[in-house]
Amino acid sequence: MSRAGRAARGTAETRVEVAWELDGTGRCEISTGLPFLDHMLAQLARHGRFDLAVSATGDLDVDAHHTVEDVGIALGRALREAVGSGEGIARYASAYAPLDEALVLAVVDVSGRPYLHYAVPVPRQRLGAYDTDLTEEFFRAFAMNAQITFHAMLVHGRNAHHIIEATFKALALALDGATQVDPRVRDVPSTKGTLG
């Protein structure tokens, strides 16, 4: 049975459509109008072994905030749909991801309870046309709408690109582990009997 989710979001500022296949191979088709964000989402797909399709248009003439946030919202909703009841999943996972001098830890709980702890300071405000502050906005929108608990912590690093990319890679690895079907888990992994 395919574990897939889809989401669409349309506002006066953006139009976003996404599809997320948990049991994929890392394939992706991504077009957000923001090359740096496209590159980061490709890391999420490749290193999580998820198949992702993301198509977004937005008011980039204003700035990238609405597009980045709405892509996070839609991806979170698609992941939530793909996880479904959560029956049989590992639920918890953590992963370190290095990229040269940068090292980031991601810890996730696919719990049904949204929370973000983001301790990933970045030493530059901009990477080309991309505002690095938007990374936290993306992860907040994603975690809230995926209904996951996500802790991201920079262990060390100096290069802004490396730090952000390592964060996406660490999240990919942790999500892959947390959403794996564990044959030892025969029901929803919660004493309440339901996620959330």
C-alpha positions, 0 to 999 in steps of 0.5 A: 500500500502506497504511503503518499500524501498530497496538498495544495495551497492557494492564496492571493500571494501563492499557489503551491502543489506538492506530493510526498511518497514516503517509500520512494527512491529520492526522486524529485521534481521541484520548482519554487522560483527560488533556486536555493530552496529547490536545492534544499528540497532536493536534499530532503528528497534524496537523503530521506529517500522520499519522492517529492514533487513541488510546484510553487509560484508566489509574489517573489517581487515582494520577497520570498517569505510567502512562497517559502512559508507556504511551501513548508505548510503544503509539504507538512500537510502532505507528510501528515497525510502520508503518515496517516494513523502512524500505525507501525512506524518507528515514530522517533529518530535522530540523525547528525549530518555533516557538510564539511565544517558544519555539523547539525543534529535533527531529532524528530517525533512523528507524534501528532503534536507540533513543536519546533526548537530551532537552534541553528544560527547562520552567520550570513543574512543572505545567500545570493537572493535567499534570505537565510532567516526564511529557513526557520520560517520554513521549518516552523511551517513544516513542523506545525502542519506535519504535526511533528516535534522537530529539534534542530541544533547546530553543533558547529559550522561557519559556512551559511550554505553548509549549515543550512544544507546540513540541517535539511540533510539531518532532517531528511535522515531523521524523518526517514528513520521515524517514518520507517515501518518497524515490524516490532510495532504492531499498532500506533506507537503511543500509549494513548492509542493515537498520535496527537 
